[in-house]
Amino acid sequence: IQAREQLNIIMGRNEAVPLEVPNLAQFQLRAEKNESDLLPDLSQPLAPESEYIADGLKNRLEIKFVNQEIKAAQTTRSVVRGNILPDGQVAFGYDRQLNPVPEPNKNNMYIMGSFPIPIFDRQQGELARLRAIIQQFNSELISQQNIVRGQVALAYRKVLNSRENIRKYQE
């Protein structure tokens, strides 16, 4: 019942909907006892725990996700820093002034520029917010690394205990 409910929820349906699964074709089940295939080779030593932890820290999606969030926040901080300096404007123009007959017509060229200076808006609030977000993500990264280390160490100990139990049973 629990599996049916979970499958319906995953498929986006109401959990109470009856689920029909087609029957499998008949097959022959034949098992042979072959200890070399079923049991680990206890003569081969396990790799050191540090290798498994390093692989876990390199490959776990949670850590990759937090690293990407840190990079995104750092990029946003760079954009905010870039927005502190405003964009200047330069304009070129030509002005022709038609005067009455006694005075000659005037043709003028001009260059105009403006560069607004942000006296009051230095984006300090946004920079402080992004600094806090990056600090939070760094703390989350440390937290996720600790979780991964703990999970890998626990799994490693379980493997060692299982190997020792197999060794005991074989003796």
CNS distance restraints for C-alpha pairs under 8 A (distance, minus, plus):
assign (resid   1 and name CA) (resid   5 and name CA) 6.18 0.50 0.50
assign (resid   2 and name CA) (resid   6 and name CA) 6.18 0.50 0.50
assign (resid   3 and name CA) (resid   7 and name CA) 6.05 0.50 0.50
assign (resid   4 and name CA) (resid   8 and name CA) 6.15 0.50 0.50
assign (resid   4 and name CA) (resid  15 and name CA) 7.48 0.50 0.50
assign (resid   4 and name CA) (resid  18 and name CA) 7.90 0.50 0.50
assign (resid   4 and name CA) (resid  19 and name CA) 6.58 0.50 0.50
assign (resid   5 and name CA) (resid   9 and name CA) 6.23 0.50 0.50
assign (resid   5 and name CA) (resid  15 and name CA) 4.58 0.50 0.50
assign (resid   5 and name CA) (resid  16 and name CA) 6.66 0.50 0.50
assign (resid   6 and name CA) (resid  10 and name CA) 6.14 0.50 0.50
assign (resid   6 and name CA) (resid  15 and name CA) 7.10 0.50 0.50
assign (resid   7 and name CA) (resid  11 and name CA) 6.14 0.50 0.50
assign (resid   7 and name CA) (resid  15 and name CA) 7.99 0.50 0.50
assign (resid   8 and name CA) (resid  12 and name CA) 6.22 0.50 0.50
assign (resid   8 and name CA) (resid  13 and name CA) 5.08 0.50 0.50
assign (resid   8 and name CA) (resid  14 and name CA) 6.22 0.50 0.50
assign (resid   8 and name CA) (resid  15 and name CA) 5.17 0.50 0.50
assign (resid   8 and name CA) (resid  16 and name CA) 7.90 0.50 0.50
assign (resid   8 and name CA) (resid  17 and name CA) 7.22 0.50 0.50
assign (resid   8 and name CA) (resid  19 and name CA) 7.62 0.50 0.50
assign (resid   9 and name CA) (resid  13 and name CA) 5.51 0.50 0.50
assign (resid   9 and name CA) (resid  14 and name CA) 6.41 0.50 0.50
assign (resid   9 and name CA) (resid  15 and name CA) 5.69 0.50 0.50
assign (resid  13 and name CA) (resid  17 and name CA) 7.25 0.50 0.50
assign (resid  34 and name CA) (resid  38 and name CA) 6.53 0.50 0.50
assign (resid  35 and name CA) (resid  39 and name CA) 5.77 0.50 0.50
assign (resid  36 and name CA) (resid  40 and name CA) 7.42 0.50 0.50
assign (resid  36 and name CA) (resid  41 and name CA) 7.66 0.50 0.50
assign (resid  40 and name CA) (resid 163 and name CA) 7.93 0.50 0.50
assign (resid  42 and name CA) (resid 163 and name CA) 7.08 0.50 0.50
assign (resid  42 and name CA) (resid 167 and name CA) 7.58 0.50 0.50
assign (resid  47 and name CA) (resid  51 and name CA) 6.80 0.50 0.50
assign (resid  47 and name CA) (resid  52 and name CA) 7.74 0.50 0.50
assign (resid  48 and name CA) (resid  52 and name CA) 7.21 0.50 0.50
assign (resid  49 and name CA) (resid  53 and name CA) 6.32 0.50 0.50
assign (resid  49 and name CA) (resid 153 and name CA) 7.02 0.50 0.50
assign (resid  49 and name CA) (resid 156 and name CA) 6.73 0.50 0.50
assign (resid  50 and name CA) (resid  54 and name CA) 6.04 0.50 0.50
assign (resid  51 and name CA) (resid  55 and name CA) 6.20 0.50 0.50
assign (resid  52 and name CA) (resid  56 and name CA) 6.09 0.50 0.50
assign (resid  52 and name CA) (resid 152 and name CA) 6.85 0.50 0.50
assign (resid  53 and name CA) (resid  57 and name CA) 6.10 0.50 0.50
assign (resid  53 and name CA) (resid 148 and name CA) 7.52 0.50 0.50
assign (resid  53 and name CA) (resid 149 and name CA) 5.86 0.50 0.50
assign (resid  53 and name CA) (resid 152 and name CA) 6.00 0.50 0.50
assign (resid  53 and name CA) (resid 153 and name CA) 7.40 0.50 0.50
assign (resid  54 and name CA) (resid  58 and name CA) 6.14 0.50 0.50
assign (resid  55 and name CA) (resid  59 and name CA) 5.97 0.50 0.50
assign (resid  56 and name CA) (resid  60 and name CA) 5.59 0.50 0.50
assign (resid  56 and name CA) (resid 148 and name CA) 6.53 0.50 0.50
assign (resid  56 and name CA) (resid 149 and name CA) 7.60 0.50 0.50
assign (resid  56 and name CA) (resid 152 and name CA) 7.13 0.50 0.50
assign (resid  57 and name CA) (resid  63 and name CA) 6.98 0.50 0.50
assign (resid  57 and name CA) (resid 145 and name CA) 6.44 0.50 0.50
assign (resid  57 and name CA) (resid 148 and name CA) 6.72 0.50 0.50
assign (resid  57 and name CA) (resid 149 and name CA) 7.64 0.50 0.50
assign (resid  58 and name CA) (resid  63 and name CA) 7.81 0.50 0.50
assign (resid  58 and name CA) (resid  64 and name CA) 7.91 0.50 0.50
assign (resid  59 and name CA) (resid  63 and name CA) 7.84 0.50 0.50
assign (resid  59 and name CA) (resid  64 and name CA) 7.45 0.50 0.50
assign (resid  60 and name CA) (resid  64 and name CA) 6.52 0.50 0.50
assign (resid  60 and name CA) (resid 148 and name CA) 7.83 0.50 0.50
assign (resid  61 and name CA) (resid  65 and name CA) 5.91 0.50 0.50
assign (resid  62 and name CA) (resid  66 and name CA) 6.31 0.50 0.50
assign (resid  62 and name CA) (resid 144 and name CA) 6.87 0.50 0.50
assign (resid  63 and name CA) (resid  67 and name CA) 6.15 0.50 0.50
assign (resid  63 and name CA) (resid 141 and name CA) 6.32 0.50 0.50
assign (resid  63 and name CA) (resid 144 and name CA) 6.26 0.50 0.50
assign (resid  63 and name CA) (resid 145 and name CA) 6.94 0.50 0.50
assign (resid  64 and name CA) (resid  68 and name CA) 6.22 0.50 0.50
assign (resid  65 and name CA) (resid  69 and name CA) 6.29 0.50 0.50
assign (resid  66 and name CA) (resid  70 and name CA) 6.23 0.50 0.50
assign (resid  66 and name CA) (resid 137 and name CA) 6.44 0.50 0.50
assign (resid  66 and name CA) (resid 140 and name CA) 7.24 0.50 0.50
assign (resid  66 and name CA) (resid 141 and name CA) 5.98 0.50 0.50
assign (resid  67 and name CA) (resid  71 and name CA) 6.32 0.50 0.50
assign (resid  67 and name CA) (resid 141 and name CA) 7.27 0.50 0.50
assign (resid  68 and name CA) (resid  72 and name CA) 6.13 0.50 0.50
assign (resid  69 and name CA) (resid  73 and name CA) 6.16 0.50 0.50
assign (resid  69 and name CA) (resid 137 and name CA) 7.17 0.50 0.50
assign (resid  70 and name CA) (resid  74 and name CA) 6.13 0.50 0.50
assign (resid  70 and name CA) (resid 134 and name CA) 5.81 0.50 0.50
assign (resid  70 and name CA) (resid 137 and name CA) 6.06 0.50 0.50
assign (resid  70 and name CA) (resid 138 and name CA) 7.32 0.50 0.50
assign (resid  71 and name CA) (resid  75 and name CA) 6.12 0.50 0.50
assign (resid  72 and name CA) (resid  76 and name CA) 6.18 0.50 0.50
assign (resid  73 and name CA) (resid  77 and name CA) 6.12 0.50 0.50
assign (resid  73 and name CA) (resid 130 and name CA) 6.42 0.50 0.50
assign (resid  73 and name CA) (resid 133 and name CA) 7.21 0.50 0.50
assign (resid  73 and name CA) (resid 134 and name CA) 6.28 0.50 0.50
assign (resid  74 and name CA) (resid  78 and name CA) 6.29 0.50 0.50
assign (resid  74 and name CA) (resid 130 and name CA) 7.70 0.50 0.50
assign (resid  74 and name CA) (resid 134 and name CA) 7.18 0.50 0.50
assign (resid  75 and name CA) (resid  79 and name CA) 6.33 0.50 0.50
assign (resid  76 and name CA) (resid  80 and name CA) 6.22 0.50 0.50
assign (resid  76 and name CA) (resid 130 and name CA) 7.73 0.50 0.50
assign (resid  77 and name CA) (resid  81 and name CA) 6.18 0.50 0.50
assign (resid  77 and name CA) (resid 127 and name CA) 6.34 0.50 0.50
assign (resid  77 and name CA) (resid 130 and name CA) 6.15 0.50 0.50
assign (resid  77 and name CA) (resid 131 and name CA) 7.84 0.50 0.50
assign (resid  78 and name CA) (resid  82 and name CA) 6.15 0.50 0.50
assign (resid  79 and name CA) (resid  83 and name CA) 6.21 0.50 0.50
assign (resid  80 and name CA) (resid  84 and name CA) 6.58 0.50 0.50
assign (resid  80 and name CA) (resid 123 and name CA) 6.94 0.50 0.50
assign (resid  80 and name CA) (resid 126 and name CA) 7.30 0.50 0.50
assign (resid  80 and name CA) (resid 127 and name CA) 6.96 0.50 0.50
assign (resid  81 and name CA) (resid  85 and name CA) 7.69 0.50 0.50
assign (resid  81 and name CA) (resid 123 and name CA) 7.58 0.50 0.50
assign (resid  81 and name CA) (resid 127 and name CA) 7.65 0.50 0.50
assign (resid  83 and name CA) (resid 123 and name CA) 7.99 0.50 0.50
assign (resid  84 and name CA) (resid 118 and name CA) 7.22 0.50 0.50
assign (resid  84 and name CA) (resid 121 and name CA) 7.58 0.50 0.50
assign (resid  84 and name CA) (resid 122 and name CA) 5.67 0.50 0.50
assign (resid  84 and name CA) (resid 123 and name CA) 6.32 0.50 0.50
assign (resid  85 and name CA) (resid 117 and name CA) 7.70 0.50 0.50
assign (resid  85 and name CA) (resid 118 and name CA) 7.32 0.50 0.50
assign (resid  86 and name CA) (resid 115 and name CA) 7.24 0.50 0.50
assign (resid  86 and name CA) (resid 116 and name CA) 6.40 0.50 0.50
assign (resid  86 and name CA) (resid 117 and name CA) 7.07 0.50 0.50
assign (resid  86 and name CA) (resid 118 and name CA) 7.29 0.50 0.50
assign (resid  87 and name CA) (resid 115 and name CA) 6.91 0.50 0.50
assign (resid  87 and name CA) (resid 116 and name CA) 7.69 0.50 0.50
assign (resid  88 and name CA) (resid 113 and name CA) 7.39 0.50 0.50
assign (resid  88 and name CA) (resid 114 and name CA) 5.76 0.50 0.50
assign (resid  88 and name CA) (resid 115 and name CA) 4.41 0.50 0.50
assign (resid  88 and name CA) (resid 116 and name CA) 6.89 0.50 0.50
assign (resid  89 and name CA) (resid 113 and name CA) 5.51 0.50 0.50
assign (resid  89 and name CA) (resid 114 and name CA) 5.22 0.50 0.50
assign (resid  89 and name CA) (resid 115 and name CA) 6.40 0.50 0.50
assign (resid  90 and name CA) (resid 111 and name CA) 7.27 0.50 0.50
assign (resid  90 and name CA) (resid 112 and name CA) 5.72 0.50 0.50
assign (resid  90 and name CA) (resid 113 and name CA) 4.27 0.50 0.50
assign (resid  90 and name CA) (resid 114 and name CA) 6.52 0.50 0.50
assign (resid  91 and name CA) (resid 111 and name CA) 5.76 0.50 0.50
assign (resid  91 and name CA) (resid 112 and name CA) 4.98 0.50 0.50
assign (resid  91 and name CA) (resid 113 and name CA) 6.09 0.50 0.50
assign (resid  92 and name CA) (resid 109 and name CA) 7.67 0.50 0.50
assign (resid  92 and name CA) (resid 110 and name CA) 5.88 0.50 0.50
assign (resid  92 and name CA) (resid 111 and name CA) 4.61 0.50 0.50
assign (resid  92 and name CA) (resid 112 and name CA) 6.30 0.50 0.50
assign (resid  93 and name CA) (resid 109 and name CA) 5.82 0.50 0.50
assign (resid  93 and name CA) (resid 110 and name CA) 5.26 0.50 0.50
assign (resid  93 and name CA) (resid 111 and name CA) 6.42 0.50 0.50
assign (resid  94 and name CA) (resid 107 and name CA) 7.41 0.50 0.50
assign (resid  94 and name CA) (resid 108 and name CA) 5.84 0.50 0.50
assign (resid  94 and name CA) (resid 109 and name CA) 4.54 0.50 0.50
assign (resid  94 and name CA) (resid 110 and name CA) 6.25 0.50 0.50
assign (resid  95 and name CA) (resid 106 and name CA) 7.99 0.50 0.50
assign (resid  95 and name CA) (resid 107 and name CA) 5.79 0.50 0.50
assign (resid  95 and name CA) (resid 108 and name CA) 4.96 0.50 0.50
assign (resid  95 and name CA) (resid 109 and name CA) 6.11 0.50 0.50
assign (resid  95 and name CA) (resid 110 and name CA) 7.67 0.50 0.50
assign (resid  96 and name CA) (resid 105 and name CA) 7.38 0.50 0.50
assign (resid  96 and name CA) (resid 106 and name CA) 5.75 0.50 0.50
assign (resid  96 and name CA) (resid 107 and name CA) 4.45 0.50 0.50
assign (resid  96 and name CA) (resid 108 and name CA) 6.20 0.50 0.50
assign (resid  97 and name CA) (resid 105 and name CA) 5.69 0.50 0.50
assign (resid  97 and name CA) (resid 106 and name CA) 4.97 0.50 0.50
assign (resid  97 and name CA) (resid 107 and name CA) 6.27 0.50 0.50
assign (resid  98 and name CA) (resid 104 and name CA) 7.81 0.50 0.50
assign (resid  98 and name CA) (resid 105 and name CA) 4.88 0.50 0.50
assign (resid  98 and name CA) (resid 106 and name CA) 6.70 0.50 0.50
assign (resid  99 and name CA) (resid 103 and name CA) 5.98 0.50 0.50
assign (resid  99 and name CA) (resid 104 and name CA) 6.31 0.50 0.50
assign (resid  99 and name CA) (resid 105 and name CA) 5.30 0.50 0.50
assign (resid  99 and name CA) (resid 106 and name CA) 7.66 0.50 0.50
assign (resid 100 and name CA) (resid 104 and name CA) 7.63 0.50 0.50
assign (resid 118 and name CA) (resid 122 and name CA) 6.47 0.50 0.50
assign (resid 123 and name CA) (resid 127 and name CA) 6.15 0.50 0.50
assign (resid 124 and name CA) (resid 128 and name CA) 6.00 0.50 0.50
assign (resid 125 and name CA) (resid 129 and name CA) 6.14 0.50 0.50
assign (resid 126 and name CA) (resid 130 and name CA) 6.16 0.50 0.50
assign (resid 127 and name CA) (resid 131 and name CA) 6.02 0.50 0.50
assign (resid 128 and name CA) (resid 132 and name CA) 6.18 0.50 0.50
assign (resid 129 and name CA) (resid 133 and name CA) 6.20 0.50 0.50
assign (resid 130 and name CA) (resid 134 and name CA) 6.09 0.50 0.50
assign (resid 131 and name CA) (resid 135 and name CA) 6.20 0.50 0.50
assign (resid 132 and name CA) (resid 136 and name CA) 6.08 0.50 0.50
assign (resid 133 and name CA) (resid 137 and name CA) 6.15 0.50 0.50
assign (resid 134 and name CA) (resid 138 and name CA) 6.11 0.50 0.50
assign (resid 135 and name CA) (resid 139 and name CA) 6.27 0.50 0.50
assign (resid 136 and name CA) (resid 140 and name CA) 6.15 0.50 0.50
assign (resid 137 and name CA) (resid 141 and name CA) 5.99 0.50 0.50
assign (resid 138 and name CA) (resid 142 and name CA) 6.35 0.50 0.50
assign (resid 139 and name CA) (resid 143 and name CA) 6.19 0.50 0.50
assign (resid 140 and name CA) (resid 144 and name CA) 6.04 0.50 0.50
assign (resid 141 and name CA) (resid 145 and name CA) 6.09 0.50 0.50
assign (resid 142 and name CA) (resid 146 and name CA) 6.19 0.50 0.50
assign (resid 143 and name CA) (resid 147 and name CA) 6.27 0.50 0.50
assign (resid 144 and name CA) (resid 148 and name CA) 6.15 0.50 0.50
assign (resid 145 and name CA) (resid 149 and name CA) 6.08 0.50 0.50
assign (resid 146 and name CA) (resid 150 and name CA) 6.09 0.50 0.50
assign (resid 147 and name CA) (resid 151 and name CA) 6.13 0.50 0.50
assign (resid 148 and name CA) (resid 152 and name CA) 6.01 0.50 0.50
assign (resid 149 and name CA) (resid 153 and name CA) 5.95 0.50 0.50
assign (resid 150 and name CA) (resid 154 and name CA) 6.03 0.50 0.50
assign (resid 151 and name CA) (resid 155 and name CA) 6.13 0.50 0.50
assign (resid 152 and name CA) (resid 156 and name CA) 6.01 0.50 0.50
assign (resid 153 and name CA) (resid 157 and name CA) 6.18 0.50 0.50
assign (resid 154 and name CA) (resid 158 and name CA) 6.21 0.50 0.50
assign (resid 155 and name CA) (resid 159 and name CA) 6.22 0.50 0.50
assign (resid 156 and name CA) (resid 160 and name CA) 6.25 0.50 0.50
assign (resid 157 and name CA) (resid 161 and name CA) 6.06 0.50 0.50
assign (resid 158 and name CA) (resid 162 and name CA) 6.02 0.50 0.50
assign (resid 159 and name CA) (resid 163 and name CA) 6.10 0.50 0.50
assign (resid 160 and name CA) (resid 164 and name CA) 6.20 0.50 0.50
assign (resid 161 and name CA) (resid 165 and name CA) 6.15 0.50 0.50
assign (resid 162 and name CA) (resid 166 and name CA) 6.16 0.50 0.50
assign (resid 163 and name CA) (resid 167 and name CA) 6.14 0.50 0.50
assign (resid 164 and name CA) (resid 168 and name CA) 6.18 0.50 0.50
assign (resid 165 and name CA) (resid 169 and name CA) 6.18 0.50 0.50
assign (resid 166 and name CA) (resid 170 and name CA) 6.08 0.50 0.50
assign (resid 167 and name CA) (resid 171 and name CA) 6.26 0.50 0.50
